[in-house]
């Protein structure tokens, strides 16, 4: 069974896949390294850089859907029933 932290890290992976971007593409846009993104997505890094959170927000991801572990990753400003979702 996944821990709460693993579920959170997996949500960052799902958000990236939702945007159809590689780890390298995200890293370049956020001023991070591909290794940083990999460590975040694989649960080897607990701290989530603000610039990564801001990037997802600017790309339209509902940040609450990342941090609410009972929700699927979705776009913001769209109803829950109309939004394409990414699940594990």
Residue pairs with C-beta under 8 A, 6 or more apart in sequence:
2 10
4 69
5 43
5 46
6 43
7 69
8 66
8 67
8 69
9 40
9 41
9 42
9 43
10 41
10 43
10 88
11 65
11 66
11 67
11 69
11 73
12 40
12 41
12 48
12 52
12 56
12 66
13 41
14 72
14 73
14 86
14 87
14 88
15 56
15 61
15 66
15 73
15 86
16 22
16 23
16 26
16 37
16 41
17 86
18 61
18 73
18 84
18 86
19 26
19 56
19 59
19 61
21 29
23 34
23 37
23 38
23 41
24 34
24 37
26 32
26 37
26 52
26 55
27 33
27 34
27 36
27 37
29 55
30 37
30 49
30 51
30 52
30 55
31 51
32 49
32 51
32 52
36 45
36 49
37 52
38 44
39 45
40 48
40 52
53 63
56 63
56 66
57 63
57 76
60 75
60 76
60 77
61 73
61 74
61 75
61 76
62 73
62 74
62 75
62 76
62 77
63 76
64 71
64 76
65 71
65 72
65 73
65 74
65 76
66 73
72 85
72 86
72 87
73 85
73 86
73 87
74 80
74 83
74 84
74 85
74 86
75 83
75 84
